[in-house]
């Protein structure tokens, strides 16, 4: 089995003070995709290049204490790709891809952090521009290789993916156009929402993010906005999914899926 975890850290320095490294050492993923690193290269040096024996690869934002993604792995990639070629969004540190190519297979793992539109209309329009660009990128990539994209997508796809869906129909993260984008990505590009493949009816246990307002975590008023999106071949090998809530490393919970993938 290949054990793959995704977690929005809400700051790598904060998450590691809350026990993240000890949990990684105990849970032993082969790879963890992280988002919202919120650090610069100088912050990582001598401290965060590795976590629990996993080597990190990063795409950091130019802006301090903002965004940034990483991918920690125990397997050496054949190639590392930073950014997806966007003149607007690559500066925000939203994409790192590790390629594991052999003579018989081309496979990638991607850590991605989609923009949020919750701060206002300007960022919501930026989110729509990102979705349009990223759709084209993923469609092209799928024609070239198998991949698993892990990350904070900032979209709850269906009503069962958030507790208060009726009250959020006009809010970023559950807007009709965002949900339609996700449907089209899955249906037309042909990607698989791997958690839903394994847990098609899970509701309250599926949430991966909780607002810091109104005791949302204590009351489990959550959203499922963290995903594994995979091409069919790799999704077919998914065997088990789990969301860890034993400790709270950030406002997101780690999502882990085991795949039948040998190196």
Residue pairs with C-beta under 8 A, 6 or more apart in sequence:
1 239
1 258
1 259
1 260
1 261
2 30
2 31
2 258
2 259
2 260
2 261
2 262
2 263
3 27
3 28
3 29
3 30
3 31
3 256
3 257
3 258
3 259
4 29
4 30
4 31
4 32
4 33
4 109
4 148
4 150
4 228
4 256
4 257
4 258
4 259
5 27
5 29
5 31
5 32
5 33
5 150
5 254
5 255
5 256
6 32
6 33
6 34
6 35
6 111
6 150
6 151
6 152
6 226
6 227
6 228
6 254
6 255
6 256
7 15
7 20
7 32
7 33
7 34
7 35
7 226
7 249
7 250
7 252
7 253
7 254
7 255
8 34
8 35
8 36
8 113
8 151
8 152
8 209
8 226
8 250
8 251
8 252
9 15
9 20
9 34
9 35
9 36
9 37
9 38
9 249
9 250
9 252
10 36
10 38
10 250
10 251
10 252
11 36
11 37
11 38
11 39
11 65
11 250
12 34
12 37
12 38
12 39
12 43
12 44
12 48
12 70
13 38
13 39
13 43
14 250
15 249
15 250
16 48
16 51
18 247
18 248
18 249
18 250
19 247
19 249
20 51
20 249
21 51
21 52
23 244
23 247
23 249
23 254
24 32
24 51
24 52
24 54
25 52
25 53
27 244
27 256
29 54
29 256
30 73
30 74
30 75
31 54
31 71
31 72
31 73
31 74
31 75
31 98
31 109
32 51
32 54
32 71
32 72
32 254
33 69
33 70
33 71
33 109
33 110
33 111
33 150
33 151
34 69
34 70
34 71
34 72
34 111
35 67
35 68
35 69
35 111
35 112
35 113
35 151
35 152
36 67
36 68
36 69
36 113
36 152
36 250
37 58
37 60
37 67
37 68
37 69
37 70
37 93
38 65
38 66
38 67
38 68
39 48
39 60
39 65
39 68
40 60
40 64
41 58
41 60
44 56
44 58
44 60
48 56
49 55
49 56
50 56
50 72
51 72
53 74
54 72
54 73
54 74
55 72
55 73
55 74
55 76
56 70
56 71
56 72
57 70
57 71
57 72
57 73
57 77
57 80
57 82
57 96
57 98
58 68
58 69
58 70
58 71
58 82
58 93
58 96
59 68
59 69
59 70
59 82
59 83
59 90
59 93
59 94
59 95
59 96
60 68
60 93
61 67
61 68
61 91
61 92
61 93
62 91
62 92
62 93
63 91
63 92
66 92
66 93
67 92
67 93
67 94
67 113
68 93
68 113
69 93
69 94
69 95
69 96
69 111
69 112
69 113
69 151
70 96
70 111
71 96
71 98
71 109
71 110
71 111
73 98
73 109
75 100
75 263
77 98
77 99
77 100
78 99
78 100
78 101
79 98
79 99
79 101
80 96
80 97
80 98
80 99
81 95
81 96
81 97
81 98
81 99
82 95
82 96
82 97
83 90
83 94
83 95
84 90
84 94
84 95
84 97
84 133
84 134
84 137
85 137
86 130
86 133
88 126
88 129
88 130
88 133
89 95
89 115
89 130
89 133
92 115
93 113
94 112
94 113
94 114
94 115
94 130
95 110
95 111
95 112
95 113
96 110
96 111
97 108
97 109
97 110
97 111
97 147
98 108
98 109
98 110
99 106
99 107
99 108
99 145
100 107
100 108
100 109
100 263
101 107
101 145
105 146
106 144
106 145
106 146
107 145
107 146
107 147
107 234
107 261
108 141
108 145
108 146
108 147
108 148
109 147
109 148
109 150
110 147
110 148
110 149
110 150
110 151
111 150
111 151
112 134
112 149
112 150
112 151
112 152
112 153
113 151
113 152
114 127
114 130
114 131
114 134
114 151
114 152
114 153
114 154
114 155
115 123
115 126
115 127
115 130
115 154
116 123
116 127
116 154
116 172
116 173
117 123
117 124
117 125
117 126
117 127
117 128
117 154
117 172
117 173
117 175
118 171
118 172
118 173
124 172
124 175
127 154
127 172
127 178
128 177
131 178
131 181
135 181
135 184
135 185
135 189
138 149
138 185
138 189
138 191
139 188
139 189
141 147
142 189
142 190
142 191
142 231
145 231
146 230
146 231
146 233
146 234
147 230
147 231
147 234
148 194
148 228
148 229
148 230
148 231
148 234
148 259
149 191
149 227
149 228
149 229
149 230
150 226
150 227
150 228
150 229
150 255
151 226
151 227
152 209
152 225
152 226
152 252
153 182
153 225
153 226
153 227
153 229
154 172
154 173
154 225
155 173
155 174
155 178
155 179
155 181
155 182
155 225
156 162
156 165
156 168
156 173
156 174
156 179
156 223
156 224
156 225
157 179
157 182
157 183
157 193
157 224
158 179
159 165
160 201
160 202
160 203
160 206
161 206
161 223
161 224
161 225
162 168
162 173
162 174
162 207
162 222
162 223
162 224
163 204
163 207
163 220
163 221
163 222
163 223
164 221
165 174
168 174
169 175
169 176
172 178
173 223
173 225
185 191
185 229
186 192
186 193
186 229
190 231
190 232
191 229
191 230
191 231
191 235
192 229
192 230
192 231
192 232
192 235
193 227
193 228
193 229
194 227
194 228
194 229
194 230
194 235
194 238
194 241
194 257
195 202
195 206
195 224
195 227
195 228
195 241
195 255
195 257
197 235
197 238
198 238
198 240
198 241
198 257
199 205
199 206
199 241
204 220
204 222
205 243
206 224
206 243
207 220
207 222
207 223
207 224
207 243
207 253
208 222
208 223
208 224
208 225
208 226
208 243
208 252
208 253
208 255
209 222
209 223
209 224
209 225
209 226
209 251
209 252
209 253
210 216
210 217
210 220
210 221
210 222
210 223
210 251
211 221
211 251
212 251
214 221
216 222
217 248
217 251
226 252
226 253
226 255
227 255
228 238
228 255
228 257
230 238
234 259
234 261
237 259
237 260
237 261
238 257
238 258
238 259
238 260
239 258
239 259
239 260
240 257
240 258
241 255
241 256
241 257
241 258
242 255
242 256
242 257
243 253
243 254
243 255
243 256
244 253
244 254
244 256
245 253
